[in-house]
Amino acid sequence: MATKSILKDVNIKNKRSAKKFVDALENASGKTSKTVVYSRTVTELKGDDIKKYFGDKKWQDTQD
């Protein structure tokens, strides 16, 4: 899931919107996400591992 979607502000302005929001939360509470099967090798990189993975390459802006 994208981070932006879980950090979004929700403004509830009336009882009807509040009921719809609660109904949506209750409907989603029992559901689980689908298992993802990767078709290629996956490597998770964090922190300094990213620099090690790419080496000392300097990226240049192509819009000079």
CNS distance restraints for C-alpha pairs under 8 A (distance, minus, plus):
assign (resid   1 and name CA) (resid   5 and name CA) 7.38 0.50 0.50
assign (resid   1 and name CA) (resid   6 and name CA) 7.99 0.50 0.50
assign (resid   2 and name CA) (resid   6 and name CA) 7.21 0.50 0.50
assign (resid   3 and name CA) (resid   7 and name CA) 6.43 0.50 0.50
assign (resid   4 and name CA) (resid   8 and name CA) 6.24 0.50 0.50
assign (resid  12 and name CA) (resid  17 and name CA) 5.90 0.50 0.50
assign (resid  12 and name CA) (resid  18 and name CA) 5.91 0.50 0.50
assign (resid  13 and name CA) (resid  17 and name CA) 6.73 0.50 0.50
assign (resid  13 and name CA) (resid  18 and name CA) 7.69 0.50 0.50
assign (resid  14 and name CA) (resid  18 and name CA) 6.35 0.50 0.50
assign (resid  15 and name CA) (resid  19 and name CA) 6.12 0.50 0.50
assign (resid  16 and name CA) (resid  20 and name CA) 6.28 0.50 0.50
assign (resid  17 and name CA) (resid  21 and name CA) 6.12 0.50 0.50
assign (resid  18 and name CA) (resid  22 and name CA) 6.20 0.50 0.50
assign (resid  19 and name CA) (resid  23 and name CA) 6.03 0.50 0.50
assign (resid  20 and name CA) (resid  24 and name CA) 6.12 0.50 0.50
assign (resid  21 and name CA) (resid  25 and name CA) 6.29 0.50 0.50
assign (resid  22 and name CA) (resid  26 and name CA) 6.13 0.50 0.50
assign (resid  23 and name CA) (resid  27 and name CA) 6.02 0.50 0.50
assign (resid  24 and name CA) (resid  28 and name CA) 6.17 0.50 0.50
assign (resid  25 and name CA) (resid  29 and name CA) 6.05 0.50 0.50
assign (resid  26 and name CA) (resid  30 and name CA) 7.59 0.50 0.50
assign (resid  27 and name CA) (resid  31 and name CA) 7.73 0.50 0.50
assign (resid  38 and name CA) (resid  42 and name CA) 7.47 0.50 0.50
assign (resid  45 and name CA) (resid  49 and name CA) 5.59 0.50 0.50
assign (resid  45 and name CA) (resid  50 and name CA) 5.63 0.50 0.50
assign (resid  46 and name CA) (resid  50 and name CA) 6.12 0.50 0.50
assign (resid  47 and name CA) (resid  51 and name CA) 7.77 0.50 0.50
assign (resid  48 and name CA) (resid  52 and name CA) 6.45 0.50 0.50
assign (resid  49 and name CA) (resid  53 and name CA) 6.00 0.50 0.50
assign (resid  50 and name CA) (resid  54 and name CA) 6.37 0.50 0.50
assign (resid  51 and name CA) (resid  55 and name CA) 5.66 0.50 0.50
assign (resid  51 and name CA) (resid  56 and name CA) 7.18 0.50 0.50
assign (resid  52 and name CA) (resid  56 and name CA) 7.86 0.50 0.50
